Amino acid sequence: MAKIYFKKNQSIQKLNPKKETVTMILNYSKALSYFQCGNLKAEIISN
């Protein structure tokens, strides 16, 4: 069973996202803000 964990996986592919995708995710994360009021937690996108 130990051999299963050390066997190399040949099907791993490198992910190469587009520059536009990375930029969109970074801008979204910059605009996202959280606040808490009592027991209520909310997310706001401030764009």
N, C-alpha and C positions, 0 to 999 in steps of 0.2 A: 504494500500500500504506500510506503514511503516513496517509491519510484514515481507514482502518479503526481506528486506535488513538485517534483524536480524536473519533470519532463517539459522541455521547451515547447511553447505553442508557436507553430509555424504560421498561423492565420492572423497574426496581429498586423494591422495596417496603421501607418502613420496618418494622423489627421492634419490636414492643411487647410484651415478655414480661410475664406476670402478676407481681405483687409476690411471690406465694408461690414462684414459680419462682426468682426472684432470691434470695430469702431462703434457699431450700433449697441453692442452689449456694454461697452465701457460708458457710453453716453447715458444709457438707461440706468446703469448703476450709480452714476453721478447724480442723476435727477431723482432717484428714489430716496425717500426719507421715511422714517418710522416715528410714531409717537405713541405714548401710552397715557391713558386717562383713566385712572382707577383700574378696573379689570379689562377695559377695552384696549386692544392693540390695533393700530391702523397703519396702513402703508399709503403714502401719497407720492404720486409722480408730479414733480413740480417743473413742468415744461411750459 
